[in-house]
Amino acid sequence: MLLGNILLALAWSALQGDFSLPNLLAGYFLGYLVLLGLSRGGVLPSRVGEKAVHFLSLAGFFVWELAVANVRVASDVLRRNHAIRPAVVAIPLDARSDSEILLLSALLNITPGSVTIDVSDDRRTLYVHVMRMESPDSTRREIKDGYERRVLQLFR
């Protein structure tokens, strides 16, 4: 409950646009009241806090990757000797549901430098066009350990 409360305080401050100590404390206090009320009323299942952590992990990871990808693409566009090595990579999927595959694909499409091209008919392989490929294995590992793992944690 402590971590969930801290996350709610951070969310409150982000929504307020003010990360001052008084505002963080106000968010912490309000989050405590909300979590207390929800848990006593039987509304808050035990997994909600866990799902909130997974959601915030995915969101934080995505924001970081988005920033890094934007800098990489901008530097590749501006430099004469760029590191662009385009390729299409087949990513074996552990994600099975439409929701999992859709979220994974959407996150990859939003991230500059990668575009989901297709999903195999058996829904076990995702084909992704990447702008910078070091090696197929490292690209697969990046997507599976980064995006897919967090998407699966959120849905399962």
Buried (B, 14 or more C-beta within 10 A) or exposed (E): EEEBBBBBBBBBBEEEEEEEEEBBEBBBEBBBEBBEEEBEEEEBEEEBBEBBBBBBBBEEBBEEBBEEBEEBBEEBEEEEEBEEEEBEBBBEBBBEEEEBBBBBBEBBEEBBBBBBEEBEEEBBEBBBBBBBBEEBEEBBEBBBEBBBBBBBBBBE
